[in-house]
Amino acid sequence: MRHHEIDRLYSVQEIAHLLQVHFRTVYQLIYTHQLHAIKVGRVYRISKPQLEDFIRDHTPNPHSNVF
C-alpha cells in the first residue's frame, strides 16, 4: 500500500512573508480567486502547489516581447 504525502499548508501570514506583501494583500488575492486556498475552520490555508501555480501565473514570461 502506498501512502500519499500530504502537501504542506501555509498560513496567510506565511504566504505574506514569502511574497513580501501585507497579509491583507493575501486575503485580497484569495477573495478575488487569484490565489487558491482552502478554509480550515476559520482560517485559510494555501498548499505548496497552489503557491507555485500563483507564482508561475504571475511571473513575466522572459520570452515575451512586452517591455
Contacts in CASP RR format, 6 or more apart in sequence:
PFRMAT RR
TARGET T0000
AUTHOR 0000-0000-0000
METHOD contacts of the structure
MODEL  1
MRHHEIDRLYSVQEIAHLLQVHFRTVYQLIYTHQLHAIKVGRVYRISKPQ
LEDFIRDHTPNPHSNVF
7 47 0 8 1.000
7 48 0 8 1.000
7 49 0 8 1.000
8 47 0 8 1.000
8 48 0 8 1.000
9 38 0 8 1.000
9 40 0 8 1.000
9 45 0 8 1.000
9 46 0 8 1.000
9 47 0 8 1.000
10 18 0 8 1.000
10 45 0 8 1.000
10 46 0 8 1.000
10 47 0 8 1.000
10 48 0 8 1.000
10 51 0 8 1.000
11 43 0 8 1.000
11 44 0 8 1.000
11 45 0 8 1.000
11 46 0 8 1.000
12 23 0 8 1.000
12 26 0 8 1.000
12 27 0 8 1.000
12 30 0 8 1.000
12 37 0 8 1.000
12 43 0 8 1.000
12 44 0 8 1.000
12 46 0 8 1.000
13 23 0 8 1.000
15 26 0 8 1.000
15 35 0 8 1.000
15 46 0 8 1.000
15 51 0 8 1.000
16 22 0 8 1.000
16 23 0 8 1.000
16 25 0 8 1.000
16 26 0 8 1.000
18 51 0 8 1.000
19 25 0 8 1.000
19 26 0 8 1.000
26 35 0 8 1.000
27 44 0 8 1.000
29 35 0 8 1.000
29 54 0 8 1.000
30 36 0 8 1.000
30 37 0 8 1.000
30 44 0 8 1.000
30 46 0 8 1.000
34 54 0 8 1.000
34 58 0 8 1.000
35 46 0 8 1.000
35 50 0 8 1.000
35 51 0 8 1.000
35 54 0 8 1.000
36 46 0 8 1.000
36 50 0 8 1.000
36 53 0 8 1.000
36 54 0 8 1.000
37 44 0 8 1.000
37 45 0 8 1.000
37 46 0 8 1.000
37 50 0 8 1.000
38 44 0 8 1.000
38 45 0 8 1.000
38 46 0 8 1.000
38 47 0 8 1.000
39 45 0 8 1.000
60 66 0 8 1.000
END
